[in-house]
Amino acid sequence: MAGFMLVERNVALLAACQAMLLSNNSTLIAINGLAGLALALGKPVLICGPRENIFHFLPEVRQFDSFEGVFRFLQTMKGKAA
């Protein structure tokens, strides 16, 4: 069980790095692969900027032109979860 928790923590850290790297427009194959992992796990994928990876063109992926749009969307989702 402890090994699985470590894997979850590592994936969470990689996902955080993905957001950081994608916001800097640094595209790495390993980082873009995390978009596929997130989709496979049923996690929401939000993109700020242009779609650059094959996973980004899937209908489940939300694309925004600015961080303001992302934040507005997240606020809307936060209100629905409450």
Secondary structure as the mmCIF struct_conf table of DSSP 4:
data_model
#
loop_
_struct_conf.conf_type_id
_struct_conf.id
_struct_conf.beg_label_comp_id
_struct_conf.beg_label_asym_id
_struct_conf.beg_label_seq_id
_struct_conf.end_label_comp_id
_struct_conf.end_label_asym_id
_struct_conf.end_label_seq_id
HELX_RH_AL_P HELX_RH_AL_P1 ALA A 2 SER A 23
TURN_TY1_P TURN_TY1_P1 ASN A 24 ASN A 25
HELX_RH_AL_P HELX_RH_AL_P2 ILE A 29 ALA A 40
TURN_TY1_P TURN_TY1_P2 LEU A 41 GLY A 42
STRN STRN1 LEU A 46 CYS A 48
BEND BEND1 GLY A 49 GLY A 49
BEND BEND2 ASN A 53 ASN A 53
HELX_RH_3T_P HELX_RH_3T_P1 ILE A 54 PHE A 57
BEND BEND3 LEU A 58 LEU A 58
TURN_TY1_P TURN_TY1_P3 PRO A 59 GLU A 60
STRN STRN2 ARG A 62 PHE A 64
BEND BEND4 ASP A 65 SER A 66
HELX_RH_AL_P HELX_RH_AL_P3 PHE A 67 ALA A 81
#
